[in-house]
Amino acid sequence: MGRQSKMVRLFFIIPLLVSCSYLPEPLNNPQVSMLGKKCNEQTWSYIWINKKGQNLTASEENCKIPIKKE
């Protein structure tokens, strides 16, 4: 393998590694809630990822309230 092909590989691999090292909140300190359907004011989901230590604003009771559509 030539020197040029190694440089091309590094050119593509290094940005990939750098971009994978940064995770925005809440993904850098996640807490996952997966027990049943939960809703907030805007959407619903079966899986919620929120910052560890913060209360999840989505709940099963909020699913009884119609979601606001704009």
N, C-alpha and C positions, 0 to 999 in steps of 0.2 A: 504494500500500500504506500502510495506516495505521500510526500509531506503536504502537498496541496489538498488531498482528500481528507487528511487528518484535520487540517485547519477548517475545512468546510464543515466537518462533523462537529467540531468544537463550537463553531459559529452558531449552530442550531441547538446544541445540547446545553450550553451555558445559560442562555436566556430562559430555557425551559426550567432549569434547576433554580434559578433566581426567582422566577415567577411563582414557583411552587412553595417557596419558603415563606412568603407573606400571606397571611390569612386575615381578612377583615373581621371586625366584631360581627356577630357573636361566635364566629367559627374559630377564633383563636383561644377561646375559653368556653367551649360549648356545654350545654345541658340539653338533653333531648327528651322530649315528652311524646310518648307514642300510645298512650292508653285511650283509644276511642276518638271519635270526632269531636273537635273543639273549634269554636268560632270566636272571632273578635268582631269589631265593628265593620271590617272591610272584607274579610274572606274567611274560609273554613279550610281545615286540613286535618289529616289523621296523624301527621308528624310535624312537630314544632321544634325548632332549634332556637334557643334563647341563651343569653349570657348567664353563666353560672352565678348564682347568688341573687339574681333579679327574679321577681315574680313573673310568671307567665300571665299575660293579660287575657289570653284566650281561655274559654271555659265551655263546658257542656251547656250551662245555663244560657250563655249568649247565643246558642244555636236556635233557641226558641224565638229570638228577636229577629225580624227580617233584616237581611243585609242591605245596607244603603247602596244603591246603584246610581252612579252619577252620569 
